[in-house]
Amino acid sequence: MPSLLTPADQVLFDSLPGLCLVLDPSLNIVAQNEAHARATLTRRADTLGKFLFEVFPDNPNSNAAQGVSVLRQSLLNVLKTGPPTSSPVSSSMSRRRMAAAMCRASGG
């Protein structure tokens, strides 16, 4: 899936100082900046159009992993109520991947 951003918008998006991942209401990845891709050891071509938790699953080595369910609930709350929420970093998800997943769009 190609990015929804124009080439000029992608340059601007890539220049943002933080790790940015834009999700649609179905939690599919629609844009990813270069800093996010580097930090999460992913490639934009491999993440765009995919479900967030397909790309960033719970830690498969932990039976107690709850990072995905906590983050999913937080994102669903944002979709339902509008204002952003915060979620603690879970030890069951890689800190790098959790931090990256937390950067999400809030209506624009």
N, C-alpha and C positions, 0 to 999 in steps of 0.2 A: 504494500500500500504506500503510495507516495504521500509525502507530508501535505497537509492542508495549507501550509504557509507558502507564500510566493518566495522566490529566491531572495528578494530584498528583505522580506520579513524574517526569513530564516537567518540571514546574516545578523539582523538586529537581535533576534531571539538567542542566537549563539553568543552574542556579546554580553548577555546578562551575567552578572557575577555569581549567581547561585545555580543550584542544580534544579532544572525545571522540566517537568513532565506535564503535559496537558492531556486530560482524560475527557471523553465524552460521557454523557449521562449513563451509559451502559458499562462504564469503567474500562473502555477500550482506549489504548494509547493513540492519540492523534498528533502529538508533536513531542519532540524530545530535543533539548539543546545539547550541544557538544560536551559541555561540562558534565551533564548528567550521564551521557553515554560513557565518557571516560571513567567517571567515578564508580559506575555500576558494572563496568567491564562488559558493556553491551554495545551493539551497533544499531543505529537508527533503522537501518534497513531490516533488521531482525525484530524490532519491537513495534514499529508502527502498524496499527490495525489489530494488534493482539490484545487480548484481555489482560489487564494489569497483573492478576495473580497467576497467569500462565507464565509471564515473563519473570515475575518476582514472587515465587511460591514460598511457603513456610520452609524452614530448615528440615530437610528430609531425614537428618540424623537425630532429630529430637521428637520423641513421642509426645512431649508436653508443649510443642510449638503452638502458639496462639497468635502470633503476629498478624497473620492474614485475617483472622476473624476480628481482631481488634481494629485493624486498619479498615477493613470492609465496613464495619459498623460505623466508624468515624466518617467515612466517605458517604455512606447512606444517610447519616444525620445531616451532613452538609447539603446533600441533594434535597432532603426533606425540609430543612429549616432555613437554609441560605447561609447563615454566618459560618465562617470556618471554625473548626475545632482543633484541638491538639490531642495527640496520642503519645503515650510514652514509648520510647524505643524498647522493643522487646528483645530479650537475650536470645530468643529462639530464631529470630531473623537476623541475617547479617546486618550489622549496624550500617554498613555502606548501602546496602540495598534498601533498608528501611528508610534511611534519611532521604534517599533518592525518591522513593515512592511517596513521601510526605509532601513533596512540592507538587501542588495540584492547582488546576485552574479554578477560579471562583467567579465564573460568569464572563470571562473576557480574555 
